[in-house]
Structures are given as structure tokens and as C-alpha cells.
Amino acid sequence: MTTKHEVLRFTAFSRDPEGGNPAGVVLDAEGLDAAGMLAIAAELGYSESAFLTAPPEGLEGEPGRAFTIRYFSPRAEVPFCGHATVATAVALGERIGTGDLVFATRAGTVPVTVTEKDGALRATLTTVEPHSEPVADADLAEALAALDWPAADLDPALPPRIAFAGARHLVLGAATRERLADLAYDFDRLEALMRRLDLTTVQLVWRESERVFHVRDPFPVGGVIEDPATGAAAGAFGAYARELGLVPEASVLTLHQGADMGRPGVLTVELREGDKRVRVTGTGARIA
């Protein structure tokens, strides 16, 4: 890595460096412009990397524990990234200890709490206020064509929607675990649709039980085939599930992701009554 800035490598949503979703983390990115951040992210090749600089004026938070954070895929800047937020928070937990953090993102202010349990650091981020919207029939048809999914392979109990909790994701329910496992899509065609709809990922979901789900997230707009663990999409999905009445107003959901890629991870999604925001929790580990 040809930069004077220290680049750390952490995985999020797993205690195992071989699991979860890896992210680059630069805890002091002062002096780096967007092109410099993009160059580091591209060289790392992870789905996203995070870069910290001084907080904007007026951002609440304890001095030394509030930051501006920017996220870059190998191709472009993205407004919010959950797994890179968790990775950064775990890295800060190692450096400055557990406790509360505040991040100013392009999507809004994201509080994060770092705790330690059973010898592992865990980070809980609180999303910006989420929402969802219908997807046009023609856009749904194009997404299914790009994925090579017959419409009959959709789960009618999980209606297609575009969900937002800092970034936009198209949520599609798979009728079977086998459908979810069989992912072979038209990269360029799906990317074109996602750019037109301003989507960050397509979140493919199979429901195992009332509160346990398996998910996969194609991410061609970021220059990678698939994201191994997607915190932003997990937050968006939690809001989607509550908004459509698929889960109780107050719930804790478990999302399994990455197993089909050989990088298993677990994302915990908490919904609280009276609070539209969603909390997403995961462990993290340093990658040697």
C-alpha cells in the first residue's frame, strides 16, 4: 500500500478474520482527497473502505470520539456503509476503548456504541430514519431478468420493495434456500439497472423462521460480484420488514450472510417500539 496513511484491515460481522466482510480502515485520513481515498479503496479491493477525518462543526459527541466518515468502494464513493462502520468502530474500540462514537456520514449522523462481550468487541450502529417504496413493475422485471430468476421463484410473503436506511437497496424474497444459493447474474445488466435506480445493493432474502433470515447482496455498482455482509442493507431490511408488518414492532432479527461465499457472518437487527431507526450489531476482527 503506497500511502503515508496507515491502512488497517478489519472484518465485520464475524470474530473470524476469514468470515464476515473485510473493510479497509484509515483512522486518520487528514490530507487525503476523494481521489486519494478512492485509490486506496481500489488497491485494497474490498467492497468498501472507510476514512475518518475531523468532525464537522456542531456534531454532538464526546471530544475524540466524533468523526466525519467517508466510504469508498473500488469504483466510487457511497453515502453509507454498515460493515465498514462496524469495522471502523471495532478498530477505534481497540485504540481508544469501548463506549459511544458519533459518525457524520453523507446520509446523516450515525451513532455507534462499542462494547466487549466474551472477549470480543461488538459495535451497534443506529441508522438514519429509514423508509421504503414500491418498485415499478418494469424495473422488477428487469431485475429478475438480470438475475435470471423466474417470477415464480419469488416469495410472495416478501413483497419486492426499495428500502432505505442510509442507502437504497432492492429487496427481493427468494421462495427457497436453493434459489438463494444459486446466484449467477448478468453483471453489466444488473449494474445498469442499479445505477438508474440509485441502488447500492440488491438484497436477496430467504426466510428460515419468524425472525431468522438468510441474505445475499449483489454489488456490481461497487465493482464486486457480491458483498459478504451488508450492514446498511440489514438496517434497510429491518425497517422494510417492520413497515410491512412481517415482524413485530419490537423485534430482534438474525441475518445470516456470506456462507455461500465461504465468508459466513451474522448480523443482528434490533427494532424498537416508538423508534423508526434500526440498530445493527456485529462483531469484528483484525485481519493480519
Secondary structure, DSSP 8 states (H G I E B T S, - for coil): ---SS--EEEEES-SSTTSSEEEEEES--TT--HHHHHHHHHHH-SSEEEEEE---TT--S-TTSEEEEEEE-SS-EES--HHHHHHHHHHHHHHH-SEEEEEEETTEEEEEEEEEETTEEEEEEE----EEEE--HHHHHHHHHHHT--GGGB-TTS--EEEESSSEEEEEEBSSHHHHH-----HHHHHHHHHHHT-SEEEEEEEEETTEEEEEEEEGGGTEEEES--HHHHHHHHHHHHHTTSS-SSEEEEEEESGGGT--EEEEEEEETTEEEEEEEEEEEE--
